[in-house]
C-alpha cells in the first residue's frame, strides 16, 4: 500500500488485531479506512482493529521480520 514502509499484524486476542505501521512520507489519510475495510471484508467482520504508528518495526531475535504475530494460545484437543 502506498505510504507504508513496513507493517506488522498482531492478533492480541480472538477479536482484536493491532496493525503496526511504519509510515513513509507519502502515507495518505485514506490508507487506514481502506485497510480496515479489507480486513473486515476478508477476515472476521467482528474483529476490533487498532492502528499503531511506529518509527520502526524491529526484527525478531533471529533477525527475521515477522509480518504476522498471534498472541492467542493454541488449544489442542
N, C-alpha and C positions, 0 to 999 in steps of 0.2 A: 504494500500500500504506500502510495506516495507520502513522503514525510515521516516514515517510520524507519529509523536506523536499525533498531533491534526490538524484539518483543519477547515476552515470556508469559505463558498462561499458567496460573497456579490454581488448582482446584483445592480450595481451603476446606470445603465441606461438601456434602452431597448436593447442596443447592447454591453454592457461592463460588464464582470464578473471579479471580483477581487478574486483570490484564495489565502487565507492566510494559510500559512503552518508553523507549529512549527516542525522543523526537529528533528529527532532522530540521534544518532551517525552514523547509517548505511544508511543514506539518500544517494541515488545514483543519479548521473547526468542524468540517463535515465528516472527518475521519471517525470520530467517536460514535455518532449515531449510525454511520454505515456499519462499523464493526459490531455494534450491539445488535443491529437488525440481522446481520448474517449469522451471528452466534445463535440467536433465538430461532432463526429460520432453519438452521442445520443441526441444532442441538436441542436441548430441552428448553421450551419457552418459559419454563418456571425458574430457570437459573436467575439468580441475582448476579449482576455483573458490576464489578467495581474497577475503575481505571486508576492506575497509579502512574504518574510520570516521573521517571528517574533519569539521572545523568548517564548511568551505565548499568548494564546487567552483567554482573560478574560471572565468570565461568565456575563450574563445579571444581572440587579439589582435584579431579582428574585432568582439568584443563579444558574439558569439553563444555559446550554450551547446551543447556537444557532448555528447549523451547516450550516444553510442557512438563509440569510437575504436578503430582497429586499427593495431597496430604491425607487423603481418605484411606483408612485402613481397609485392606482386602479381607473379606470374610470368606474363608474356605469352609466348605461343608464336608 
